[in-house]
Amino acid sequence: MQSPLLAKLTGRLGARQALLEWKWMNEAAASAPSKFSLQDMVRRRCFGEPLQYILGTQPFGPLNLLVRPPVLIPRPETEHWVIKLSETIRPTAQNPCRLLDLGTGSGCIPLLLCHLWSPGSVHMHGVDISPHAIHLANENALLSGISTPSDGTTPRDKNTFGTTLASFLIPTFPDELFQIKPPFDVVTSNPPYIPWKEFLELPRSVSDYEDPRSLFGGPSGLEFYEAIARFIGRKGMVSPDGVVALEVGRGQANAVEELIRTTGRVRHTEIWTDPWGVERAVVGRM
Ligand SMILES: C[S@@+](CC[C@H](N)C(=O)[O-])C[C@H]1O[C@@H](n2cnc3c(N)ncnc32)[C@H](O)[C@@H]1O
């Protein structure tokens, strides 16, 4: 006979999704019974809380990252373009690169790249306006074994990741960054890109739990790309042969491509499609 808890979950999620999540919940309950009760997990899930927040982790490539509200849960479409980027650029310890991640959230983008690129080949810095995000990104760095030197040094044999609480919308950005100074060889970002008018279309599991600051990109959804274009257009911010890789929302790729091209600094652009056929990342080469 089906467990009443599974029946409740099925009523909320449908049979296929409920069975999958029931399996993960059972695994969590078996691994840490004092932390996870099936009853509590099913109650929270039926209330609309994302499973990742309930379990507290989300796989991202080979990493298993901590996730906590209100920091954005890393998405599979982000994982896809980040892995592709890791295969497109190949920094080496002899010629290490400096990467800036704008709106780092859980730190998923730089931490996956730190993990995939060879030791000593990259020194990364993540910026976010949310103290919750900065805290979580630092915890994830520790958990992933990525060193975060507090003394400002950059070890030659290790990839490093540091963070700064800052807004990249302010015109003087990145003057306050202390650990890595421009120019950056790679700039990555999955900025907030949902236009305000789409607020009502968001699933409650997103709008009720994830920080609105991580979702909304102004009236048109393009406010953060405009700031990024101004940033890369400034002399000395991105290396002459640098790369900019930006995640975009559905239907935004052409507008973002145009924005970075009009900086006059980007020579070549590409649009990358995600596994669901959506144009998902704009990659520009200086
Ligand atoms: C769409 S989330 C992406 C998070 C993470 N990079 C990922 O891919 O899962 C955007 C992030 O930008 C941050 N953010 C929003 N406004 C910002 C600003 N003005 N300056 C810096 N970060 C900002 C949010 O706090 C959020 O963590």
The ligand as an SDF file (V2000), in Angstrom:
LIG
                    3D

 27 29  0  0  0  0  0  0  0  0999 V2000
   20.4010   35.3600  -11.0030 C   0  0  0  0  0  0  0  0  0  0  0  0
   21.3200   35.4250   -9.4850 S   0  0  0  0  0  0  0  0  0  0  0  0
   22.7260   34.4390   -9.9560 C   0  0  0  0  0  0  0  0  0  0  0  0
   23.4380   33.7850   -8.8240 C   0  0  0  0  0  0  0  0  0  0  0  0
   24.5130   32.7960   -9.2620 C   0  0  0  0  0  0  0  0  0  0  0  0
   25.5380   33.4410  -10.0550 N   0  0  0  0  0  0  0  0  0  0  0  0
   23.8980   31.6590  -10.0560 C   0  0  0  0  0  0  0  0  0  0  0  0
   24.1250   31.5780  -11.2750 O   0  0  0  0  0  0  0  0  0  0  0  0
   23.1670   30.8540   -9.4510 O   0  0  0  0  0  0  0  0  0  0  0  0
   21.9210   37.0780   -9.5080 C   0  0  0  0  0  0  0  0  0  0  0  0
   22.7810   37.4860   -8.3190 C   0  0  0  0  0  0  0  0  0  0  0  0
   23.1050   38.8760   -8.4720 O   0  0  0  0  0  0  0  0  0  0  0  0
   23.0860   39.4890   -7.1920 C   0  0  0  0  0  0  0  0  0  0  0  0
   22.8770   40.9310   -7.3790 N   0  0  0  0  0  0  0  0  0  0  0  0
   21.7250   41.6000   -7.5990 C   0  0  0  0  0  0  0  0  0  0  0  0
   21.9590   42.9140   -7.7230 N   0  0  0  0  0  0  0  0  0  0  0  0
   23.2940   43.0800   -7.5890 C   0  0  0  0  0  0  0  0  0  0  0  0
   24.1460   44.2240   -7.6260 C   0  0  0  0  0  0  0  0  0  0  0  0
   23.6670   45.4470   -7.8590 N   0  0  0  0  0  0  0  0  0  0  0  0
   25.4710   44.0370   -7.4220 N   0  0  0  0  0  0  0  0  0  0  0  0
   25.9730   42.7960   -7.1700 C   0  0  0  0  0  0  0  0  0  0  0  0
   25.2060   41.6850   -7.1480 N   0  0  0  0  0  0  0  0  0  0  0  0
   23.8850   41.8260   -7.3570 C   0  0  0  0  0  0  0  0  0  0  0  0
   21.9560   38.7980   -6.4580 C   0  0  0  0  0  0  0  0  0  0  0  0
   22.0780   38.9510   -5.0540 O   0  0  0  0  0  0  0  0  0  0  0  0
   22.1170   37.3540   -6.9500 C   0  0  0  0  0  0  0  0  0  0  0  0
   22.9190   36.6040   -6.0910 O   0  0  0  0  0  0  0  0  0  0  0  0
  1  2  1  0
  2  3  1  0
  2 10  1  0
  3  4  1  0
  4  5  1  0
  5  6  1  0
  5  7  1  0
  7  8  2  0
  7  9  1  0
 10 11  1  0
 11 12  1  0
 11 26  1  0
 12 13  1  0
 13 14  1  0
 13 24  1  0
 14 15  1  0
 14 23  1  0
 15 16  2  0
 16 17  1  0
 17 18  1  0
 17 23  2  0
 18 19  1  0
 18 20  2  0
 20 21  1  0
 21 22  2  0
 22 23  1  0
 24 25  1  0
 24 26  1  0
 26 27  1  0
M  CHG  2   2   1   9  -1
M  END
$$$$
